[in-house]
């Protein structure tokens, strides 16, 4: 509400200057001077004439340049770490594998086929002698050899 009186005062002052014939701040000429509009001369006097249409005709062949050598770009997806296989076990539910990362110390995962572990890896196949682990974000897969199945035939 306080802005309305200020706007009305500004409008009144502007109108007073316009009625008194004060110099215009924009054109820097008296307000009473007639408005002049300079039109462009559209006649072609003094200009060279075109003998042909520049947009019609043969198109020049593009310049051939040497292909730029691009450095080999590695995938932005990080590779899978090298898990250490500690062992495997078969029970009535199927195979389990015990694995760890050497840099993670005492942390051991016991995984089965189809399970997700460490919030970023999935066991896509677990059938001795093969274990396939996939990184969830990049779909990168690594194969691990976990050895042949030993079915408890410990004969010595």
N, C-alpha and C positions, 0 to 999 in steps of 0.2 A: 504493500500500500504506500510506502514512503517513496517509491520510485516514480509513481504516477505524477506527483507535483513537480518533481525534478524534470521529468520528460516534457511536461507541458511548458515549463519555464524555458527549457532549451528550444522547443519548437517556436515559442513566441519570440525569443531573441533572434533566431534564424529568420523568421518572417519579417521582423523589423528591419534587419539588415538588407533583406531582399527588396523591401519596399522603398528604402532610402537610397538605393542605387549604389551601395558600397561595392568596391571591386570584388570580383569573384575570386575566391581562393584557388579555384581549379584552373580557370582559363587565364587568370591574371589580366582580364579586360573588363571594362565597365559593363555592368549588367544591362544597360540600355542599348548597347551596340547590337546591330543585327547579326543574326546567326548566319554564318557562311558555311556552305558545304562544298568542298572541292570534289568534283566528280572526276574519275579517272578517264583519260582519253582512250576510248576503246578502238579508235581507228588505227590501222597498221602503218601510218605514215612514218617513214624513216626506219622501219624495221625490216630486216632481211626476210624474204619469203622462203618458205620451205618448199623444196622441189619434190619431196616424197614424204610419205607417212613414216615417222620414225618407229612406230609400233607395228608396222607391217613389213614382212620380208623374212629373209633368212636369219635364223637365230645363230649367233656365233657359238662354236663349241666351247664348253667350259675349259678353263686352263687345267692341265693335268699336273698334279704335284706329286712328289714322292710321298708314299704313305708314312705317317708319323710312327716312329717306333714307340710302342707303349710298353712300359715296364710290366712285368708279369704281376698281376694283382692276386694276392692271396685271399682266400675266402675270409670274410669278416667273422665267420663262426669259429669259435675256439675249438680245437681238437679235443678228443676225449683223453682224459688222463690214463696213465697206465696203471690199472688196478693190479694188485698182487693177489693171486688165487691162493688161499690158505688150505682149501680142501673142499670136498663135496660129500654129500650124504644122500642116500635114497631111503625113503620111508614109504608108508602106505599112501601119502599125499603126492609123491613124486620126488624129483630131485631138488636139493638145496645146494647152494654154493656159498662158501664163506670167503669174503674178499675184503681187502683193505687198500688204503692208499698209503704208501710208505711215508709221505710227508705228514699224514694225519695221526701218526702214532698208534695208539691202542684202539682206535675206532675200527670196529669190524661190523660189516653188514652181512646178514644171512638173507639171501634172496632166492626167490623162485620165479619161474617163467611167468611173465605178465605183470610182475610187481614193479612199482616205482620206488626208488630209494634216493636219499639225499636231495629230494625235491627237484632233481633235474635229470635223472637217469632212469631208464626202463630196461628191464630184461626182456628182450623180444624173442629169444630162443634159448632154451636150456635143455640140451639133449647131448650127453657125453658122446663124443669128445668135444662138443662145441658149445660155447656160450657167446651170445650176441648181446651187447649192451648198446643202447641208443641214447644220445643226448636229446632231450625233449625239445628244446628250442630250435636246434639246427637240423635235427633228423640225421645227424652224423652217427654212423654205426661202427663199432669195432668188434672184431672177432677174437675170442680167447680160446686157446686149446686147454681144456681142463682134464684131458686124459680119458682113457677108455673107462667104461663103467666096470667097476669091480663089484661083483655080486656076492661078496662074502666067501669067496672060494679061497680061504687062507689055508692052503695045504703045504705044510713044511715037513 
